Amino acid sequence: MKQQTSAATETKIKGRNIIDFTGKTIYVGIDVHEKDYQVAKVFDGICLGNHRMAASHQMLIDHLNSRYPGATFKCVYESCAWGFTLQRALSRAGIECIVVHAADVSSSDKEKKRKTDKVDALKLARNLASGDLTGIHVPDEDLQKERNLIRFRKKLVGDLNRSKNRLKSLLKYQGIKIPEHLGKKNNWSYNFMNWVEQEANKDVLLKDTLLLMLEEIKFLRQLLLKTERALRKLMKERHNEKATLLMTAPGIGRTIAMQFVLEVGDIKRFHSFDALNDLIGFCPDTDSSGDMQRDRGITSQAA
């Protein structure tokens, strides 16, 4: 069995002045927060340090290079609200960094019960050192910015549907029956909205509420229309060839084609059709043990 040396012996620490780390690899786990990072460094099974610092890419790079000169660094952090900015900054500085899905990081029972930023950072560093972590795909920065538009469209559609449901629920709650010729479930024609406006003007107490709800729906519809125009312009100028090819497949229209191009990106990064299915969500979840086997529908986590 390999004899484990102390941190002081390996790092030649005297008064916290490190002499040399040339040819050695240090694994760095970073617990990312808005205002600060918790940074744990592991070398040969030894924790060299686990400290909190300001959330600055450059400060982190300077700290690693000055404290461990000559070392090769491999960093990891969990995907979070701050995206891939840190990963890109470290990569530009020549430091290898991966981003992992939080659900893919294994935790012991003790780590779950005594969860702190220090524990999380050290867990990431040790799991990376043992080769247990696989990074998620980091998209091209331009594609990531373009992708925001199709995701904004999705949020708008959800907001619009909720607004419509709220208005119809209010009509039902107040005992206002929708005429049969306008009562189709998804009927939101101008005739239907004019009828809602007429009903609002009949009741002084309901008027303001109904008209404001109707105004919200009209605004969201206009905003959705502008968003779709911007998407069509984006696809025509930057992704027209891919989108046109996708639309030759049965059942794929403009919206699905735009979503596929912007969300999937370079399809060549998938090593198999099953890997693509994992990302899209067509891969079924299963729960089986012995003679029992249960399918749970499509997967909820992209690969």
Kinemage of the C-alpha trace (Angstrom):
@kinemage 1
@onewidth
@group {chain A} dominant
@subgroup {mainchain}
@vectorlist {calphas} color= white
{ca met a 1} P 0.000 0.000 0.000
{ca lys a 2} L 1.255 3.450 -0.892
{ca gln a 3} L 2.379 5.425 2.109
{ca gln a 4} L 0.464 8.658 2.377
{ca thr a 5} L 2.567 11.710 3.026
{ca ser a 6} L 1.424 14.743 4.952
{ca ala a 7} L 0.329 17.958 3.359
{ca ala a 8} L 3.323 19.758 4.827
{ca thr a 9} L 5.779 17.274 3.289
{ca glu a 10} L 4.182 17.318 -0.169
{ca thr a 11} L 3.758 21.052 -0.439
{ca lys a 12} L 6.953 22.105 1.351
{ca ile a 13} L 4.945 24.571 3.367
{ca lys a 14} L 6.816 26.827 5.720
{ca gly a 15} L 4.976 29.908 6.794
{ca arg a 16} L 2.549 29.191 3.945
{ca asn a 17} L 5.208 29.793 1.279
{ca ile a 18} L 5.042 27.012 -1.297
{ca ile a 19} L 8.178 26.205 -3.234
{ca asp a 20} L 7.162 24.044 -6.184
{ca phe a 21} L 4.356 21.859 -7.524
{ca thr a 22} L 5.745 21.174 -10.978
{ca gly a 23} L 4.387 17.985 -12.548
{ca lys a 24} L 1.671 17.500 -9.947
{ca thr a 25} L -2.106 17.634 -10.475
{ca ile a 26} L -4.342 19.349 -7.952
{ca tyr a 27} L -8.087 18.707 -8.012
{ca val a 28} L -10.199 21.737 -7.146
{ca gly a 29} L -13.826 21.592 -6.028
{ca ile a 30} L -15.690 24.896 -6.141
{ca asp a 31} L -19.010 25.562 -4.418
{ca val a 32} L -20.263 28.578 -6.361
{ca his a 33} L -22.385 31.333 -4.827
{ca glu a 34} L -23.293 34.831 -5.933
{ca lys a 35} L -20.876 36.673 -3.615
{ca asp a 36} L -18.260 34.038 -2.808
{ca tyr a 37} L -16.686 30.700 -3.719
{ca gln a 38} L -15.832 27.863 -1.369
{ca val a 39} L -12.675 26.315 -2.813
{ca ala a 40} L -11.251 22.930 -1.785
{ca lys a 41} L -7.928 21.626 -3.158
{ca val a 42} L -6.982 17.949 -3.077
{ca phe a 43} L -3.673 16.356 -3.998
{ca asp a 44} L -2.894 12.649 -3.642
{ca gly a 45} L -5.813 12.195 -1.237
{ca ile a 46} L -4.719 15.104 0.945
{ca cys a 47} L -6.824 18.241 1.397
{ca leu a 48} L -4.391 21.114 0.865
{ca gly a 49} L -6.925 23.755 1.786
{ca asn a 50} L -10.623 24.557 1.907
{ca his a 51} L -11.326 28.245 2.135
{ca arg a 52} L -13.890 30.880 1.200
{ca met a 53} L -13.014 33.704 -1.154
{ca ala a 54} L -14.741 36.459 -3.110
{ca ala a 55} L -16.614 35.341 -6.237
{ca ser a 56} L -13.971 36.565 -8.674
{ca his a 57} L -12.684 34.477 -11.559
{ca gln a 58} L -9.378 36.313 -11.659
{ca met a 59} L -8.846 36.083 -7.895
{ca leu a 60} L -9.358 32.321 -8.051
{ca ile a 61} L -6.920 31.946 -10.961
{ca asp a 62} L -4.329 34.119 -9.217
{ca his a 63} L -4.754 32.196 -5.953
{ca leu a 64} L -4.172 28.801 -7.588
{ca asn a 65} L -1.181 29.926 -9.651
{ca ser a 66} L 0.514 31.785 -6.809
{ca arg a 67} L -0.132 29.228 -4.077
{ca tyr a 68} L 0.694 26.140 -6.155
{ca pro a 69} L 3.206 27.254 -8.821
{ca gly a 70} L 3.858 24.781 -11.588
{ca ala a 71} L 0.862 22.591 -10.761
{ca thr a 72} L -1.731 21.345 -13.223
{ca phe a 73} L -5.263 22.093 -12.047
{ca lys a 74} L -8.474 20.213 -12.694
{ca cys a 75} L -11.546 22.051 -11.426
{ca val a 76} L -15.206 21.194 -11.037
{ca tyr a 77} L -18.398 22.886 -9.877
{ca glu a 78} L -22.087 22.056 -10.005
{ca ser a 79} L -24.355 23.627 -12.611
{ca cys a 80} L -26.128 26.597 -11.074
{ca ala a 81} L -27.818 29.919 -11.761
{ca trp a 82} L -24.488 31.496 -12.746
{ca gly a 83} L -24.145 29.259 -15.768
{ca phe a 84} L -20.812 28.596 -17.444
{ca thr a 85} L -19.085 31.950 -16.915
{ca leu a 86} L -16.591 30.551 -14.400
{ca gln a 87} L -15.870 27.501 -16.562
{ca arg a 88} L -15.107 29.679 -19.580
{ca ala a 89} L -12.890 32.030 -17.564
{ca leu a 90} L -10.843 29.135 -16.184
{ca ser a 91} L -10.561 27.512 -19.622
{ca arg a 92} L -9.278 30.751 -21.145
{ca ala a 93} L -6.613 30.804 -18.424
{ca gly a 94} L -5.515 27.282 -19.402
{ca ile a 95} L -7.126 25.595 -16.394
{ca glu a 96} L -9.252 22.512 -17.077
{ca cys a 97} L -12.739 22.835 -15.609
{ca ile a 98} L -15.909 20.787 -15.936
{ca val a 99} L -19.470 21.521 -14.832
{ca val a 100} L -21.491 18.634 -13.401
{ca his a 101} L -25.172 18.047 -12.757
{ca ala a 102} L -25.860 18.125 -9.016
{ca ala a 103} L -27.794 14.850 -9.222
{ca asp a 104} L -24.682 13.096 -10.581
{ca val a 105} L -22.568 13.894 -7.508
{ca ser a 106} L -22.681 11.010 -5.046
{ca ser a 107} L -23.001 11.835 -1.338
{ca ser a 108} L -22.554 9.743 1.771
{ca asp a 109} L -25.179 9.750 4.497
{ca lys a 110} L -22.869 11.827 6.692
{ca glu a 111} L -22.390 14.410 3.938
{ca lys a 112} L -26.156 14.713 3.498
{ca lys a 113} L -26.756 15.193 7.241
{ca arg a 114} L -23.861 17.613 7.751
{ca lys a 115} L -24.123 19.560 4.539
{ca thr a 116} L -22.034 22.732 4.465
{ca asp a 117} L -20.217 24.650 1.750
{ca lys a 118} L -16.919 23.169 2.942
{ca val a 119} L -18.314 19.646 2.754
{ca asp a 120} L -19.742 20.257 -0.734
{ca ala a 121} L -16.504 21.717 -2.117
{ca leu a 122} L -14.339 18.936 -0.680
{ca lys a 123} L -16.768 16.282 -1.941
{ca leu a 124} L -16.516 17.681 -5.463
{ca ala a 125} L -12.725 17.756 -5.370
{ca arg a 126} L -12.425 14.189 -4.077
{ca asn a 127} L -14.997 12.804 -6.524
{ca leu a 128} L -13.153 14.484 -9.381
{ca ala a 129} L -9.825 13.048 -8.193
{ca ser a 130} L -11.325 9.548 -8.080
{ca gly a 131} L -12.691 9.879 -11.620
{ca asp a 132} L -16.336 9.601 -10.568
{ca leu a 133} L -17.555 12.793 -12.260
{ca thr a 134} L -18.532 13.404 -15.877
{ca gly a 135} L -19.077 16.961 -17.036
{ca ile a 136} L -22.178 18.143 -18.821
{ca his a 137} L -21.957 19.758 -22.247
{ca val a 138} L -20.888 23.401 -22.183
{ca pro a 139} L -22.540 25.123 -25.154
{ca asp a 140} L -20.922 27.606 -27.459
{ca glu a 141} L -21.306 31.048 -25.910
{ca asp a 142} L -23.072 32.526 -28.944
{ca leu a 143} L -25.487 29.594 -29.111
{ca gln a 144} L -26.233 29.956 -25.409
{ca lys a 145} L -27.201 33.596 -25.936
{ca glu a 146} L -29.395 32.704 -28.928
{ca arg a 147} L -31.020 29.889 -26.932
{ca asn a 148} L -32.429 32.425 -24.469
{ca leu a 149} L -34.881 33.600 -27.128
{ca ile a 150} L -36.543 30.195 -27.641
{ca arg a 151} L -36.685 29.712 -23.868
{ca phe a 152} L -38.277 33.121 -23.450
{ca arg a 153} L -40.898 32.082 -26.008
{ca lys a 154} L -41.649 28.974 -23.951
{ca lys a 155} L -42.132 31.064 -20.808
{ca leu a 156} L -44.411 33.459 -22.696
{ca val a 157} L -46.586 30.579 -23.904
{ca gly a 158} L -46.893 29.349 -20.315
{ca asp a 159} L -47.745 32.845 -19.029
{ca leu a 160} L -50.348 33.289 -21.747
{ca asn a 161} L -52.019 29.951 -21.010
{ca arg a 162} L -52.137 30.733 -17.294
{ca ser a 163} L -53.666 34.146 -17.972
{ca lys a 164} L -56.358 32.615 -20.191
{ca asn a 165} L -57.167 29.981 -17.575
{ca arg a 166} L -57.430 32.616 -14.851
{ca leu a 167} L -59.926 34.636 -16.877
{ca lys a 168} L -62.092 31.611 -17.719
{ca ser a 169} L -61.969 30.465 -14.088
{ca leu a 170} L -63.207 33.875 -12.983
{ca leu a 171} L -66.107 33.713 -15.428
{ca lys a 172} L -67.029 30.266 -14.119
{ca tyr a 173} L -66.701 31.397 -10.489
{ca gln a 174} L -68.992 34.373 -11.099
{ca gly a 175} L -71.584 32.220 -12.859
{ca ile a 176} L -71.087 33.839 -16.259
{ca lys a 177} L -71.746 31.236 -18.943
{ca ile a 178} L -69.855 31.392 -22.199
{ca pro a 179} L -72.172 31.245 -25.245
{ca glu a 180} L -72.205 27.891 -26.976
{ca his a 181} L -70.785 29.199 -30.248
{ca leu a 182} L -67.854 30.717 -28.324
{ca gly a 183} L -67.437 27.962 -25.781
{ca lys a 184} L -64.792 25.834 -27.437
{ca lys a 185} L -61.966 25.031 -25.049
{ca asn a 186} L -59.226 26.811 -27.002
{ca asn a 187} L -61.363 29.506 -28.557
{ca trp a 188} L -59.630 32.848 -28.031
{ca ser a 189} L -60.822 34.608 -31.182
{ca tyr a 190} L -61.470 38.325 -31.403
{ca asn a 191} L -65.198 37.549 -31.169
{ca phe a 192} L -64.652 35.791 -27.851
{ca met a 193} L -62.556 38.630 -26.437
{ca asn a 194} L -65.134 41.183 -27.589
{ca trp a 195} L -67.795 39.172 -25.770
{ca val a 196} L -65.685 39.221 -22.578
{ca glu a 197} L -65.337 42.982 -22.906
{ca gln a 198} L -69.128 43.359 -23.300
{ca glu a 199} L -69.724 41.202 -20.216
{ca ala a 200} L -67.266 43.347 -18.250
{ca asn a 201} L -69.135 46.539 -19.163
{ca lys a 202} L -72.390 45.037 -17.833
{ca asp a 203} L -71.114 44.821 -14.242
{ca val a 204} L -69.422 47.805 -12.595
{ca leu a 205} L -67.898 45.652 -9.839
{ca leu a 206} L -66.379 43.128 -12.248
{ca lys a 207} L -65.457 45.558 -14.996
{ca asp a 208} L -61.974 46.554 -13.865
{ca thr a 209} L -60.889 42.994 -13.064
{ca leu a 210} L -62.081 41.500 -16.349
{ca leu a 211} L -60.719 44.317 -18.491
{ca leu a 212} L -57.308 44.198 -16.798
{ca met a 213} L -57.128 40.424 -17.256
{ca leu a 214} L -58.109 40.830 -20.886
{ca glu a 215} L -55.478 43.541 -21.344
{ca glu a 216} L -52.824 41.195 -19.935
{ca ile a 217} L -53.784 38.494 -22.446
{ca lys a 218} L -53.654 40.912 -25.372
{ca phe a 219} L -50.257 42.201 -24.254
{ca leu a 220} L -48.818 38.691 -23.926
{ca arg a 221} L -50.132 37.755 -27.368
{ca gln a 222} L -48.418 40.779 -28.904
{ca leu a 223} L -45.199 40.008 -27.057
{ca leu a 224} L -45.326 36.388 -28.216
{ca leu a 225} L -45.831 37.548 -31.804
{ca lys a 226} L -42.770 39.836 -31.593
{ca thr a 227} L -40.717 37.008 -30.087
{ca glu a 228} L -41.659 34.614 -32.880
{ca arg a 229} L -40.745 37.225 -35.477
{ca ala a 230} L -37.348 37.663 -33.811
{ca leu a 231} L -36.873 33.882 -33.814
{ca arg a 232} L -37.738 33.588 -37.503
{ca lys a 233} L -35.237 36.348 -38.283
{ca leu a 234} L -32.556 34.617 -36.191
{ca met a 235} L -33.122 31.274 -37.868
{ca lys a 236} L -33.102 32.793 -41.357
{ca glu a 237} L -29.871 34.708 -40.761
{ca arg a 238} L -27.872 32.127 -38.779
{ca his a 239} L -29.456 28.645 -38.892
{ca asn a 240} L -31.554 28.566 -42.053
{ca glu a 241} L -29.912 25.492 -43.590
{ca lys a 242} L -30.323 23.314 -40.478
{ca ala a 243} L -33.895 24.446 -39.810
{ca thr a 244} L -34.949 23.874 -43.428
{ca leu a 245} L -33.484 20.374 -43.377
{ca leu a 246} L -35.290 19.522 -40.129
{ca met a 247} L -38.631 20.700 -41.522
{ca thr a 248} L -38.406 18.124 -44.293
{ca ala a 249} L -39.088 15.457 -41.626
{ca pro a 250} L -42.802 14.637 -41.098
{ca gly a 251} L -44.324 16.333 -38.069
{ca ile a 252} L -41.592 18.934 -37.614
{ca gly a 253} L -42.693 22.502 -38.147
{ca arg a 254} L -40.925 25.827 -37.755
{ca thr a 255} L -41.220 26.039 -33.955
{ca ile a 256} L -39.922 22.505 -33.294
{ca ala a 257} L -37.104 23.047 -35.791
{ca met a 258} L -36.066 26.283 -34.079
{ca gln a 259} L -36.151 24.636 -30.662
{ca phe a 260} L -34.126 21.640 -31.843
{ca val a 261} L -31.425 23.760 -33.466
{ca leu a 262} L -31.031 26.113 -30.506
{ca glu a 263} L -31.319 23.552 -27.701
{ca val a 264} L -29.391 20.632 -29.204
{ca gly a 265} L -26.711 22.594 -31.018
{ca asp a 266} L -24.077 20.497 -32.795
{ca ile a 267} L -25.659 17.069 -33.237
{ca lys a 268} L -22.246 15.534 -33.967
{ca arg a 269} L -21.373 15.701 -30.263
{ca phe a 270} L -23.661 12.713 -29.600
{ca his a 271} L -21.936 9.361 -29.942
{ca ser a 272} L -25.208 7.489 -30.534
{ca phe a 273} L -28.922 7.944 -31.183
{ca asp a 274} L -29.648 6.830 -27.600
{ca ala a 275} L -27.475 9.670 -26.281
{ca leu a 276} L -29.556 12.144 -28.275
{ca asn a 277} L -32.730 10.563 -26.868
{ca asp a 278} L -31.379 11.056 -23.359
{ca leu a 279} L -31.042 14.796 -23.955
{ca ile a 280} L -34.406 15.230 -25.639
{ca gly a 281} L -36.184 13.194 -22.951
{ca phe a 282} L -37.401 10.238 -25.004
{ca cys a 283} L -35.382 7.791 -22.913
{ca pro a 284} L -37.788 6.060 -20.467
{ca asp a 285} L -37.014 5.924 -16.737
{ca thr a 286} L -37.238 2.453 -15.219
{ca asp a 287} L -37.382 1.102 -11.690
{ca ser a 288} L -36.794 -2.650 -11.536
{ca ser a 289} L -35.785 -5.122 -8.847
{ca gly a 290} L -36.034 -8.906 -9.103
{ca asp a 291} L -39.270 -9.801 -10.863
{ca met a 292} L -40.663 -6.286 -10.482
{ca gln a 293} L -40.245 -3.850 -13.348
{ca arg a 294} L -41.840 -0.428 -13.552
{ca asp a 295} L -41.636 2.175 -16.322
{ca arg a 296} L -41.869 5.788 -15.156
{ca gly a 297} L -42.289 7.651 -18.431
{ca ile a 298} L -39.700 9.802 -20.121
{ca thr a 299} L -36.600 10.871 -18.256
{ca ser a 300} L -36.619 14.149 -16.325
{ca gln a 301} L -32.861 14.733 -16.515
{ca ala a 302} L -30.956 15.453 -19.678
{ca ala a 303} L -27.700 13.602 -20.207
